[in-house]
Amino acid sequence: MAQYTMQEMNLPNEEGKRLLYPRMVLAKRVGLQEVAEALERSSTYTTSDVIGVLQGVARELAWLMAQGHPVKLDGIGTFTPALTLRKGKEREEEDGKGGRRNAQSLQVGKIHFKPEKELLQETERRCHLERSQQSYTRSSTVYTPEQRLARAQEFLETHPYLTVRDYMSLTGLKRTSATTELKRLAGTEGSGLAISGFGKHRVYVRKRD
């Protein structure tokens, strides 16, 4: 059974009151091996068969999106590739300043996922909620410092860089706190984070060993 908690929004409403909104308490992350084992128990396929098929689907998704195709998997959702600038490349400005960005300045930096209605409905049908024993809290204190670092590290496994806005979204911290914490983490040995760029173009990347 899944749990939920009521969390205080960072910004007040028009009357100046802080409102609460529901947030699911996420349990342990499930990986490919566990998904494959679960499918083996409910089908005639072996765990190895399932892993092989899913890995093949991942390769084909990557190839098709690399050709510019959004890919729709019925009952699951649509995967759409999105471009970002490579590290150290500045945005092209409308007035032509800073030069034009060519293909070598760009990379596939994100993949957007839009779930199918059927997936949402099936998830809702199977979801039975109970309220967590933990009391509500402001979003900036939902995660411990260690959990916030782990979320940043996990984000950088699939993204070329992390912005302050990304970190705010991941952790619920306000801008000042998020900026201060990221600077501290980038200067901490073993955090796995490093700073790239300067000023408004500063981002955080995985530290190279």
C-alpha positions in Angstrom: 0.0 0.0 0.0 1.3 3.4 -0.9 1.5 6.3 1.6 1.0 10.0 1.2 1.7 13.1 3.2 0.4 16.6 3.0 3.1 19.1 2.2 3.1 22.8 2.5 3.6 24.8 -0.7 6.5 27.2 -0.9 4.3 30.1 -2.1 1.2 31.4 -0.3 -2.1 31.9 -2.1 -3.7 35.2 -2.8 -4.9 35.5 0.8 -1.4 35.0 2.1 -2.2 31.5 3.5 0.1 28.6 2.9 -1.8 25.7 1.4 -1.1 21.9 1.7 -1.0 19.6 -1.2 -0.8 15.7 -1.3 2.5 14.1 -2.1 3.2 10.4 -2.4 5.9 9.0 -0.2 8.1 7.2 -2.6 9.3 3.7 -1.6 12.5 1.9 -2.8 13.2 2.3 -6.5 12.5 -0.8 -8.5 15.0 -1.8 -11.3 15.0 -3.9 -14.5 15.8 -7.1 -12.7 12.9 -6.8 -10.3 10.5 -6.0 -13.2 11.7 -8.9 -15.2 11.3 -11.3 -12.3 7.8 -10.1 -11.7 6.9 -10.6 -15.3 8.4 -14.1 -15.2 6.0 -15.0 -12.3 3.0 -13.8 -14.3 3.9 -15.1 -17.8 5.6 -17.9 -19.6 8.7 -15.8 -20.3 12.0 -16.2 -18.3 13.7 -13.4 -16.5 16.4 -13.5 -19.1 13.9 -13.3 -22.0 12.2 -10.2 -20.4 15.5 -8.4 -19.8 16.6 -9.1 -23.4 13.4 -7.8 -24.8 13.4 -4.6 -22.6 17.0 -3.9 -23.5 16.2 -4.3 -27.1 13.2 -1.9 -26.8 15.6 0.6 -25.2 18.0 0.3 -28.1 15.3 0.8 -30.6 13.8 3.7 -28.8 17.2 5.4 -28.8 17.7 4.7 -32.5 14.3 6.0 -33.5 14.5 9.1 -31.3 18.0 9.8 -32.7 16.4 10.1 -36.1 14.0 12.7 -34.8 11.0 10.4 -34.2 8.7 10.7 -31.1 7.9 7.0 -30.2 4.5 6.0 -28.9 4.1 2.7 -27.0 0.4 1.9 -26.8 -0.6 1.6 -23.2 2.6 3.1 -21.9 3.2 6.6 -23.4 5.1 8.7 -25.8 8.8 9.4 -25.7 10.0 12.6 -27.3 13.7 13.7 -27.7 14.6 17.3 -26.8 17.8 19.2 -27.6 20.0 21.2 -25.3 23.2 23.1 -25.8 26.5 21.3 -25.1 28.5 22.3 -22.0 30.2 25.6 -22.5 28.0 26.7 -25.4 26.0 29.9 -25.1 22.5 30.4 -26.4 22.0 31.9 -29.8 20.5 35.4 -29.5 17.8 36.8 -31.7 19.9 39.8 -32.7 22.6 37.6 -33.9 25.1 38.4 -31.1 27.2 35.5 -30.0 27.1 33.7 -33.3 24.9 30.9 -34.6 24.7 27.5 -33.0 25.6 24.7 -35.4 24.9 21.0 -35.0 28.1 20.4 -33.1 26.9 22.8 -30.4 23.8 20.7 -29.7 23.0 17.4 -28.1 20.0 15.3 -27.1 19.9 16.4 -23.5 16.4 15.3 -22.4 13.7 12.8 -23.3 10.2 13.9 -22.4 7.7 11.2 -21.5 3.9 11.6 -21.7 2.0 8.7 -20.2 -0.9 7.1 -21.9 -4.3 7.7 -20.3 -4.6 3.9 -19.9 -1.4 3.8 -17.8 -2.6 6.5 -15.5 -6.0 4.9 -15.1 -4.5 1.5 -14.4 -2.1 3.0 -11.9 -5.0 4.8 -10.2 -7.1 1.6 -10.2 -4.3 -0.3 -8.4 -3.3 2.4 -6.0 -4.6 2.2 -2.4 -3.4 5.0 -0.2 -3.0 5.5 3.5 -1.8 8.6 5.3 1.8 8.5 6.4 2.6 8.9 10.1 5.0 11.7 9.4 3.5 15.1 9.8 3.3 17.6 7.0 6.2 19.8 6.3 7.4 22.5 4.0 8.8 21.1 0.8 12.3 22.4 1.6 12.5 20.0 4.5 10.9 16.9 2.9 14.4 15.5 2.1 17.5 15.2 4.3 20.7 16.7 2.9 21.9 13.2 2.0 18.6 12.5 0.1 18.9 15.8 -1.7 22.5 14.9 -2.8 21.3 11.5 -3.9 18.5 13.0 -6.0 21.0 15.4 -7.7 23.4 12.5 -8.4 20.6 10.4 -9.9 19.4 13.4 -12.0 22.9 13.7 -13.5 22.9 10.1 -14.5 20.4 10.9 -17.3 21.1 14.6 -17.8 24.2 16.4 -19.0 23.9 19.1 -16.3 21.9 20.3 -13.4 20.7 23.9 -13.0 19.6 25.7 -9.8 16.0 25.5 -11.0 16.3 21.8 -11.5 17.6 21.4 -8.0 14.8 23.5 -6.6 12.3 21.2 -8.4 14.1 18.0 -7.2 14.3 19.1 -3.5 11.7 21.8 -2.8 14.4 24.2 -1.7 14.0 27.9 -2.4 16.4 29.6 -4.8 18.7 31.0 -2.3 19.0 27.8 -0.3 19.3 25.7 -3.5 22.1 28.0 -4.9 24.0 28.0 -1.6 23.7 24.2 -1.1 24.8 23.4 -4.7 27.9 25.6 -4.3 28.8 23.9 -1.1 28.3 20.4 -2.6 30.4 21.2 -5.6 33.2 22.1 -3.2 32.8 19.0 -1.1 35.1 16.0 -1.8 33.1 12.9 -2.7 29.9 14.7 -3.7 30.3 13.8 -7.3 29.3 17.4 -8.4 31.4 20.1 -10.1 30.7 23.6 -11.4 30.7 24.4 -15.1 30.4 27.9 -16.6 30.1 31.3 -15.0 27.4 33.8 -13.8 24.0 33.1 -15.2 25.4 30.3 -17.3 26.7 28.4 -14.3 25.5 24.8 -14.1 26.5 21.7 -12.2 27.8 18.5 -13.8 29.2 15.1 -12.8 32.7 15.4 -11.4 35.2 13.4 -13.5 37.3 11.0 -11.6 
